[in-house]
Amino acid sequence: MRNYSEGPISDVVNGGPDLWIFGKEIKGKEVYIKITLGQPNNPTICISFHFSNFPMYYPFK
């Protein structure tokens, strides 16, 4: 939970399941990770994975 940043967020672009945002510091750089749980009985999908463009907020840290 400590890497959680935002979500659930409605996927208005694709009309799919809700999106969740996480962040992780790797080698001193913050990485932005956006996932969706996907459709029932299918795996989680990584929508976006890149260095963060802005400082992220972690409500549970």
ChimeraX commands (.cxc) that place a marker at each C-alpha (Angstrom):
marker #1 position 0.00,0.00,0.00 radius 0.5
marker #1 position 2.86,2.42,0.58 radius 0.5
marker #1 position 3.51,2.68,-3.20 radius 0.5
marker #1 position -0.16,3.50,-3.88 radius 0.5
marker #1 position -0.72,7.01,-5.26 radius 0.5
marker #1 position -4.22,7.24,-6.83 radius 0.5
marker #1 position -7.27,5.24,-7.77 radius 0.5
marker #1 position -9.65,3.97,-8.64 radius 0.5
marker #1 position -9.87,6.28,-11.66 radius 0.5
marker #1 position -12.46,5.71,-14.39 radius 0.5
marker #1 position -10.94,4.71,-17.73 radius 0.5
marker #1 position -12.80,7.23,-19.87 radius 0.5
marker #1 position -10.44,6.76,-22.86 radius 0.5
marker #1 position -10.93,3.02,-23.34 radius 0.5
marker #1 position -14.10,2.47,-21.31 radius 0.5
marker #1 position -12.41,-0.41,-19.47 radius 0.5
marker #1 position -12.04,-1.24,-15.80 radius 0.5
marker #1 position -10.79,1.38,-13.32 radius 0.5
marker #1 position -7.15,2.49,-13.35 radius 0.5
marker #1 position -4.77,2.54,-10.38 radius 0.5
marker #1 position -1.59,4.63,-10.04 radius 0.5
marker #1 position 1.50,3.54,-8.11 radius 0.5
marker #1 position 5.02,4.91,-7.78 radius 0.5
marker #1 position 8.34,3.34,-6.95 radius 0.5
marker #1 position 11.78,4.81,-6.45 radius 0.5
marker #1 position 14.38,2.93,-8.48 radius 0.5
marker #1 position 18.03,3.99,-8.35 radius 0.5
marker #1 position 17.04,7.41,-7.04 radius 0.5
marker #1 position 14.40,8.11,-9.70 radius 0.5
marker #1 position 10.65,8.01,-9.20 radius 0.5
marker #1 position 8.82,5.64,-11.57 radius 0.5
marker #1 position 5.13,6.14,-12.45 radius 0.5
marker #1 position 3.11,2.92,-12.85 radius 0.5
marker #1 position -0.49,2.83,-14.08 radius 0.5
marker #1 position -2.37,-0.49,-14.10 radius 0.5
marker #1 position -5.86,-1.84,-14.65 radius 0.5
marker #1 position -7.17,-5.09,-13.24 radius 0.5
marker #1 position -8.40,-5.99,-16.72 radius 0.5
marker #1 position -11.51,-7.96,-17.52 radius 0.5
marker #1 position -12.71,-10.73,-15.17 radius 0.5
marker #1 position -10.57,-13.90,-15.37 radius 0.5
marker #1 position -7.77,-12.05,-17.22 radius 0.5
marker #1 position -4.44,-10.77,-15.88 radius 0.5
marker #1 position -3.67,-7.27,-14.65 radius 0.5
marker #1 position -2.53,-4.94,-17.45 radius 0.5
marker #1 position 0.25,-2.36,-17.17 radius 0.5
marker #1 position -1.00,0.74,-19.01 radius 0.5
marker #1 position 1.98,3.03,-18.38 radius 0.5
marker #1 position 5.44,2.62,-16.87 radius 0.5
marker #1 position 7.94,5.50,-17.04 radius 0.5
marker #1 position 9.89,8.05,-15.00 radius 0.5
marker #1 position 7.45,10.40,-13.29 radius 0.5
marker #1 position 6.99,13.79,-14.95 radius 0.5
marker #1 position 5.93,15.38,-11.64 radius 0.5
marker #1 position 6.44,14.58,-7.95 radius 0.5
marker #1 position 3.92,11.95,-6.87 radius 0.5
marker #1 position 1.75,11.93,-3.75 radius 0.5
marker #1 position 1.58,8.78,-1.58 radius 0.5
marker #1 position -1.31,8.99,0.90 radius 0.5
marker #1 position -0.23,5.89,2.87 radius 0.5
marker #1 position 3.50,6.67,3.30 radius 0.5
marker link #1:1,2 radius 0.2
marker link #1:2,3 radius 0.2
marker link #1:3,4 radius 0.2
marker link #1:4,5 radius 0.2
marker link #1:5,6 radius 0.2
marker link #1:6,7 radius 0.2
marker link #1:7,8 radius 0.2
marker link #1:8,9 radius 0.2
marker link #1:9,10 radius 0.2
marker link #1:10,11 radius 0.2
marker link #1:11,12 radius 0.2
marker link #1:12,13 radius 0.2
marker link #1:13,14 radius 0.2
marker link #1:14,15 radius 0.2
marker link #1:15,16 radius 0.2
marker link #1:16,17 radius 0.2
marker link #1:17,18 radius 0.2
marker link #1:18,19 radius 0.2
marker link #1:19,20 radius 0.2
marker link #1:20,21 radius 0.2
marker link #1:21,22 radius 0.2
marker link #1:22,23 radius 0.2
marker link #1:23,24 radius 0.2
marker link #1:24,25 radius 0.2
marker link #1:25,26 radius 0.2
marker link #1:26,27 radius 0.2
marker link #1:27,28 radius 0.2
marker link #1:28,29 radius 0.2
marker link #1:29,30 radius 0.2
marker link #1:30,31 radius 0.2
marker link #1:31,32 radius 0.2
marker link #1:32,33 radius 0.2
marker link #1:33,34 radius 0.2
marker link #1:34,35 radius 0.2
marker link #1:35,36 radius 0.2
marker link #1:36,37 radius 0.2
marker link #1:37,38 radius 0.2
marker link #1:38,39 radius 0.2
marker link #1:39,40 radius 0.2
marker link #1:40,41 radius 0.2
marker link #1:41,42 radius 0.2
marker link #1:42,43 radius 0.2
marker link #1:43,44 radius 0.2
marker link #1:44,45 radius 0.2
marker link #1:45,46 radius 0.2
marker link #1:46,47 radius 0.2
marker link #1:47,48 radius 0.2
marker link #1:48,49 radius 0.2
marker link #1:49,50 radius 0.2
marker link #1:50,51 radius 0.2
marker link #1:51,52 radius 0.2
marker link #1:52,53 radius 0.2
marker link #1:53,54 radius 0.2
marker link #1:54,55 radius 0.2
marker link #1:55,56 radius 0.2
marker link #1:56,57 radius 0.2
marker link #1:57,58 radius 0.2
marker link #1:58,59 radius 0.2
marker link #1:59,60 radius 0.2
marker link #1:60,61 radius 0.2
view
